[in-house]
Amino acid sequence: MENMNARLGDGVKEEMKILTQDKGVNSFKMFMAYKDLYMLRDGELYKVFSRCKEIGAIAQVHAENGDLIAEGAKKMLALGLTGPEGHELSRPEAVEAEATLRAVTIAGAVNCPLCVVHVMSKSAARVIADARRDVSGDLGLSVFMTGQFSGDLTITGSDHCTFNTCQKALGKDDFTKIPNGVNGVEDRMSVTWEKGVHSGKMDENWFVAVTSTNAAKIFNLYPRKGRIAVGSDADIVIWDPKATRTISAKTHHQAVNVNIFEGMVCHGVPLVTISRGKVVYEAGVFNVTAGDGKFILRKPFAEYIYRRIKQQDQTCTPTPVEREPYKGEVITLKSRGTTEDSTHGTRKQAPS
């Protein structure tokens, strides 16, 4: 995934093509938030979405109304609200729902595949649920934990971006200076199982789909990934649905001194993890070294997504209406400082 924070000139368009065709990058993330830094306007989103479609990439968006957040932050600071509560108060749920609908609308105008990432509110999730024929939604864990919209969950992601307390303290006197981001990657599977399967909102097969198979299909890694079969990578997790663990910063393996799920008891624990045929985790012990990971090229035009896009383009392309040519009179619209003779379409200078 490549972040798009540059304006879409010819140079950036060519770089996107190179990344997609030669470097194995088939998705680009755009920001509708972070005004004066990363935020793209509607016209810019339209251009980037169009380019993504041309080169067979997946468009992704961080959907929040950056203008409203900026104004909300100013308002909170003016009221003397400098603590972290100002962060929440400056970005009410509506700013995500509005931006999500706008992103879906723009993508629909282009007929470009869209993945809305780290969705955090019920209203934004509802927008995605209503537009599922045109959009893939990556519903964040916070939405899923509410118990809502589980029937519309496509993939789960953590948006893992951690900062220690001392780093968060950059904004101790001004919440706008707090680095944005929390943990999630280590606990994603267990939290999804706890709030989904254990609570009775999804079955085991659906759990596999939203944590593995769907993402592999969307990002064109299937069937190499997301499937256990001859010829696929031997990436396997042996899962104990009855085992429990308590999430804590004291025992997690993430390089951060806090955990937003602190104290949560989760049913469902991985016992063994196999990566490309190698046991990399067993009984709480990791067997990996730096460099064990491998970047996998992702080809453009994922069949799972673009098959429908191409079909829609073929069957839903507008065609002109055949009609007899108009042979009647055509008037000339007046401009400022003129009067119009609507009968003959002549322009007369207005008296001074």
C-alpha positions in Angstrom: 0.0 0.0 0.0 1.4 3.4 -1.0 0.2 6.6 0.7 -0.9 9.3 -1.7 0.0 12.6 -0.3 1.4 14.2 -3.5 -0.8 16.0 -6.0 -1.5 14.0 -9.1 0.7 15.5 -11.7 2.1 13.6 -14.7 5.1 12.5 -12.5 3.0 11.0 -9.8 0.8 9.2 -12.4 3.8 7.6 -14.0 5.2 6.6 -10.6 1.8 4.9 -9.7 2.1 3.0 -13.0 5.6 1.9 -12.3 4.7 0.8 -8.7 1.8 -1.2 -10.0 3.4 -2.8 -13.0 6.9 -3.4 -11.8 7.1 -3.2 -8.0 4.1 -5.2 -6.9 2.1 -2.4 -5.3 -1.6 -2.7 -6.2 -3.2 -0.4 -3.7 -2.9 3.3 -2.9 -4.2 5.0 0.3 -5.6 8.6 0.2 -6.4 10.8 3.1 -9.5 13.0 3.4 -8.3 14.2 6.8 -5.1 16.0 8.0 -5.8 19.4 6.4 -2.8 21.2 4.9 -0.8 18.0 5.2 -2.2 14.9 3.5 -5.8 15.9 2.7 -7.0 15.5 -0.8 -10.0 17.5 -2.1 -12.9 15.9 -4.1 -11.4 16.8 -7.5 -8.1 15.3 -6.5 -9.7 12.1 -5.2 -11.6 11.8 -8.5 -8.3 12.0 -10.4 -6.5 9.5 -8.2 -9.5 7.1 -8.3 -9.5 7.4 -12.0 -5.8 6.6 -12.2 -6.2 3.6 -9.9 -8.8 2.2 -12.2 -6.6 2.7 -15.3 -3.7 0.8 -13.8 -5.8 -1.9 -12.0 -5.1 -0.8 -8.4 -7.4 -0.7 -5.3 -8.1 2.8 -4.0 -8.2 3.1 -0.2 -9.3 6.1 1.9 -9.0 7.4 5.4 -12.5 8.9 5.4 -12.9 11.9 7.8 -13.8 15.5 6.9 -10.5 17.3 7.4 -12.0 20.7 7.1 -14.6 20.1 9.9 -12.0 18.4 12.1 -9.7 21.4 11.7 -12.5 23.8 12.7 -13.5 21.6 15.5 -10.0 21.5 16.9 -9.8 25.3 16.8 -13.1 25.5 18.7 -12.0 23.1 21.4 -8.7 24.9 22.0 -10.6 28.2 22.2 -12.8 26.7 24.9 -9.7 25.7 26.8 -10.1 22.0 26.1 -6.4 21.1 25.5 -6.5 17.5 26.8 -7.1 14.3 24.8 -10.8 14.6 25.2 -10.6 17.4 22.7 -9.5 14.9 20.1 -12.8 13.0 20.3 -14.9 16.2 20.6 -13.4 17.7 17.5 -14.2 14.8 15.3 -17.8 13.6 16.0 -19.2 10.6 14.3 -20.8 12.6 11.5 -17.5 13.7 10.1 -16.6 10.1 9.3 -20.0 9.2 7.9 -20.0 12.3 5.7 -16.6 11.6 4.3 -17.3 7.9 3.8 -20.4 8.7 1.8 -18.4 11.3 -0.3 -15.7 8.8 -1.0 -18.2 6.1 -2.0 -20.0 8.6 -4.3 -16.8 9.7 -6.0 -15.6 6.1 -6.4 -19.0 5.3 -7.9 -18.8 8.1 -10.4 -15.5 6.6 -11.6 -16.5 3.0 -11.1 -13.3 2.4 -9.2 -13.0 -0.3 -6.5 -12.7 1.3 -3.0 -11.7 0.0 0.4 -12.6 2.3 3.3 -10.1 1.6 6.0 -10.3 1.6 9.8 -13.9 2.5 10.0 -14.7 3.5 13.6 -18.4 4.5 13.7 -21.8 2.8 13.2 -23.0 5.5 10.9 -20.0 5.2 8.6 -20.4 1.4 8.6 -24.0 1.9 7.7 -22.9 3.9 4.6 -20.6 1.1 3.5 -23.3 -1.5 4.1 -25.7 0.4 1.9 -23.1 0.7 -0.9 -21.6 -2.8 -0.8 -22.3 -3.4 -4.5 -19.7 -0.7 -5.2 -17.3 -0.7 -2.3 -15.3 -3.0 -0.1 -15.2 -1.8 3.5 -12.5 -2.7 6.0 -14.4 -2.3 9.2 -12.1 -1.6 12.1 -12.2 -3.5 15.3 -13.9 -0.7 17.2 -16.9 -1.0 15.0 -16.9 -4.7 15.2 -16.8 -4.7 19.0 -20.1 -2.8 19.1 -21.8 -5.9 17.8 -23.2 -4.0 14.9 -22.9 -4.6 11.1 -21.2 -7.9 11.6 -23.2 -9.2 8.6 -21.4 -6.6 6.4 -17.9 -7.1 7.6 -15.6 -7.8 4.7 -12.1 -7.7 6.2 -10.6 -6.8 9.5 -7.5 -4.6 9.9 -5.6 -3.2 12.9 -4.2 0.1 11.5 -1.4 -0.7 13.9 0.6 2.5 14.7 2.0 2.6 18.2 3.5 5.4 20.3 4.7 5.1 23.9 3.3 7.3 26.6 6.3 9.6 26.5 5.7 10.1 22.7 2.0 10.7 23.2 3.1 13.3 25.8 4.1 15.6 22.9 0.5 16.8 23.1 0.2 17.1 26.9 -0.8 20.7 26.5 -2.4 20.6 23.1 -4.3 17.5 21.9 -3.7 18.4 18.3 0.0 17.5 18.8 -0.7 14.0 20.1 0.7 11.4 17.6 -2.3 9.5 16.2 -2.2 5.8 16.5 -2.8 2.8 18.7 -1.9 -0.9 18.8 -3.9 -3.7 17.3 -1.9 -6.1 15.1 -1.1 -8.7 17.8 -4.6 -8.8 19.2 -6.6 -8.5 16.0 -7.4 -12.2 15.6 -8.3 -12.9 19.3 -10.5 -9.8 19.6 -12.3 -10.7 16.3 -12.9 -14.2 17.6 -14.1 -13.0 21.0 -16.5 -10.4 19.6 -17.5 -12.4 16.6 -17.4 -16.2 17.0 -17.5 -16.5 20.7 -20.4 -14.1 21.0 -22.3 -16.0 18.3 -22.3 -13.2 15.6 -20.2 -15.2 13.1 -19.2 -18.8 12.4 -15.7 -20.1 12.1 -15.7 -20.1 8.3 -16.7 -16.4 8.3 -13.9 -15.7 10.7 -11.4 -17.2 8.3 -12.8 -15.2 5.5 -12.7 -11.7 7.2 -9.2 -12.3 8.7 -7.6 -14.0 5.7 -9.3 -15.2 2.6 -11.2 -12.0 1.6 -8.1 -9.8 1.9 -6.1 -12.3 -0.2 -8.7 -12.1 -2.9 -9.1 -8.3 -2.8 -5.4 -7.6 -3.0 -4.7 -10.4 -5.6 -2.8 -12.8 -3.5 -5.3 -15.6 -3.7 -4.9 -18.6 -4.0 -1.3 -18.3 -2.9 -2.5 -16.8 0.3 -5.9 -17.2 2.0 -6.2 -20.9 1.3 -4.9 -24.2 2.5 -4.2 -26.3 -0.6 -1.5 -27.9 -2.7 0.4 -25.1 -4.4 -0.5 -22.4 -1.8 1.9 -21.1 0.7 1.8 -23.2 3.9 0.6 -20.3 6.1 -1.4 -22.0 8.8 -2.6 -21.0 12.3 -3.7 -23.8 14.6 -6.4 -22.2 16.8 -7.7 -23.3 20.2 -11.2 -21.9 20.5 -11.6 -22.8 24.1 -8.3 -21.4 25.4 -8.4 -17.9 27.0 -5.9 -15.2 27.5 -6.0 -11.8 29.1 -4.6 -9.0 27.0 -2.0 -6.8 28.8 0.9 -4.5 28.0 2.9 -6.5 30.5 2.8 -9.7 28.4 2.3 -8.5 24.8 5.1 -8.5 22.2 4.4 -5.1 20.7 7.0 -2.3 21.2 4.7 -0.1 23.2 4.1 0.4 26.9 0.3 0.5 26.8 -2.5 -1.6 25.2 -6.0 -0.3 24.4 -7.4 -3.7 25.1 -5.8 -3.9 28.5 -7.6 -6.5 30.7 -9.8 -7.9 28.0 -10.3 -11.7 28.4 -10.4 -13.3 25.0 -11.5 -16.8 24.1 -9.6 -18.1 21.1 -5.8 -18.4 21.2 -3.3 -19.3 18.5 -1.3 -22.4 19.5 1.0 -22.7 16.5 1.7 -20.4 13.6 3.4 -21.8 10.4 4.7 -19.4 7.8 5.7 -20.8 4.4 6.0 -24.2 6.0 8.2 -23.1 8.9 6.9 -23.1 12.5 7.5 -19.5 13.6 5.4 -19.6 16.8 4.5 -22.3 19.3 3.4 -22.4 22.9 4.2 -18.7 23.4 7.7 -18.9 21.9 8.7 -17.1 18.7 11.2 -18.7 16.3 11.9 -15.8 13.9 14.8 -13.6 13.1 15.1 -10.2 11.3 14.8 -10.8 7.6 12.5 -13.8 7.7 9.7 -11.8 6.2 9.3 -11.7 2.5 7.7 -9.0 0.3 5.3 -10.5 -2.2 4.5 -8.8 -5.4 0.8 -8.1 -5.9 -0.3 -8.0 -9.5 -2.9 -5.4 -10.7 -6.4 -6.0 -11.8 -7.4 -8.5 -9.1 -10.0 -10.8 -10.7 -12.1 -10.9 -7.6 -12.7 -7.1 -7.9 -12.1 -6.1 -11.5 -14.2 -8.8 -13.1 -17.3 -6.9 -11.8 -15.8 -3.5 -12.7 -15.2 -4.6 -16.3 -18.6 -6.1 -16.6 -20.2 -2.9 -15.3 -18.2 -0.8 -17.7 -19.4 -3.0 -20.6 -23.1 -3.0 -19.7 -23.6 0.3 -18.0 -21.8 2.8 -20.3 -24.2 5.6 -21.2 -25.1 6.0 -24.9 -26.5 9.2 -26.6 -30.2 9.5 -27.3 -31.0 9.5 -31.0 -33.1 12.4 -32.0 -33.9 14.6 -34.9 -31.6 17.7 -35.1 -33.1 20.9 -33.8 -33.7 23.4 -36.5 -35.5 26.2 -34.6 -34.2 29.5 -33.2 -31.4 29.7 -30.7 -31.1 32.8 -28.5 -27.9 34.3 -27.2 -27.6 34.6 -23.5 -26.8 38.1 -22.3 -23.6 39.0 -20.4 -23.2 41.7 -17.9 -23.7 45.1 -19.3 -25.9 44.0 -22.2 -29.6 43.5 -22.8 -31.1 40.6 -24.8 -33.6 40.5 -27.5 -34.9 37.0 -26.9 -36.9 37.1 -30.1 -34.0 37.4 -32.5 -31.1 36.4 -30.3 -29.4 39.7 -30.8 -27.3 41.5 -28.2 -27.8 45.2 -27.5 -25.5 47.4 -25.4 -27.2 48.6 -22.2 -27.5 52.4 -21.9 -24.9 53.9 -19.6 
